[in-house]
């Protein structure tokens, strides 16, 4: 994903207003879910509910408040996992993240 999408995704996590249909479609796409997988993540009966939300475009979805909070928490978890993966990618998966760093030894000539 590009940087602008990441910034938009992170902004939607803390957006004070309720999510719109187009925002839900963006979130689902960003997280890499099909409508069926997204419905399963949110413990919905079937994917048609997700389709109904997304068709509302710029209007509010009418999503249950608790479901929306759960979605936003999952979005935050997605960002956290991405950060962990980035650290592992930068430092190698074999790095012991919890290990104490080696002391720096300075010598004076």
C-alpha positions in Angstrom: 0.0 0.0 0.0 1.2 3.5 -0.6 1.9 6.1 2.0 -1.3 8.2 1.3 -3.5 5.1 1.8 -1.7 4.3 5.1 -2.3 7.8 6.4 -6.0 7.7 5.3 -6.4 4.3 7.0 -4.8 5.5 10.2 -7.0 8.6 10.2 -10.1 6.6 9.9 -9.2 4.7 13.1 -9.6 7.8 15.2 -12.2 9.7 13.0 -14.7 11.2 15.5 -17.7 10.7 13.2 -19.3 7.4 12.1 -17.9 5.6 9.1 -19.4 6.1 5.6 -20.0 3.3 3.0 -17.1 4.4 0.9 -14.8 4.5 4.0 -15.9 0.9 4.9 -15.1 -0.2 1.3 -11.7 1.5 1.5 -11.0 -0.1 5.0 -11.9 -3.6 3.7 -9.8 -3.2 0.6 -6.8 -1.9 2.6 -7.0 -4.8 5.0 -7.1 -7.2 2.0 -10.5 -8.8 2.8 -13.2 -10.0 0.5 -16.7 -9.0 1.6 -17.2 -12.5 2.9 -14.0 -12.4 4.9 -14.8 -9.0 6.3 -18.3 -10.2 7.3 -16.7 -13.1 9.1 -14.2 -10.8 10.9 -17.1 -8.7 12.2 -19.1 -11.8 13.0 -21.9 -10.9 10.6 -24.5 -13.3 9.3 -23.3 -12.9 5.7 -21.4 -10.7 3.2 -24.6 -9.0 2.0 -24.5 -6.7 5.0 -21.1 -5.5 4.0 -22.4 -4.9 0.5 -25.3 -2.9 1.8 -23.0 -0.7 3.9 -20.6 -0.1 1.0 -23.4 0.9 -1.4 -24.3 3.8 0.9 -21.2 5.5 -0.5 -20.8 8.9 1.3 -23.7 8.3 3.7 -23.4 6.7 7.2 -23.6 2.9 7.1 -26.0 2.4 9.9 -23.5 -0.1 11.3 -24.1 -1.1 14.9 -21.9 1.1 17.2 -20.3 -1.9 18.9 -19.4 -3.4 15.5 -17.8 -0.1 14.4 -15.7 0.1 17.6 -14.7 -3.6 17.0 -13.7 -2.7 13.4 -11.6 0.3 14.5 -9.8 -1.9 17.1 -9.1 -4.4 14.4 -7.8 -1.6 12.2 -5.4 -0.5 15.0 -4.2 -4.1 15.3 -3.5 -4.2 11.6 -1.3 -1.1 11.9 0.5 -2.6 14.9 1.2 -5.9 13.0 2.5 -3.8 10.1 4.9 -2.0 12.4 6.1 -5.3 13.9 6.6 -6.7 10.4 8.5 -3.6 9.4 10.9 -4.0 12.3 11.4 -7.7 11.6 12.0 -6.8 7.9 14.6 -4.2 8.8 16.4 -6.2 11.5 15.8 -9.7 10.4 13.3 -12.2 11.8 16.0 -13.9 13.9 16.7 -10.7 15.9 15.8 -11.0 19.6 13.8 -7.9 20.1 13.7 -8.3 23.9 17.5 -8.8 24.3 19.6 -6.3 26.0 21.7 -4.3 23.5 25.4 -4.8 23.5 27.3 -2.1 25.4 29.2 0.4 23.3 33.0 0.2 24.0 34.9 3.4 23.5 38.7 3.5 23.5 40.7 6.6 24.0 43.9 6.9 22.1 
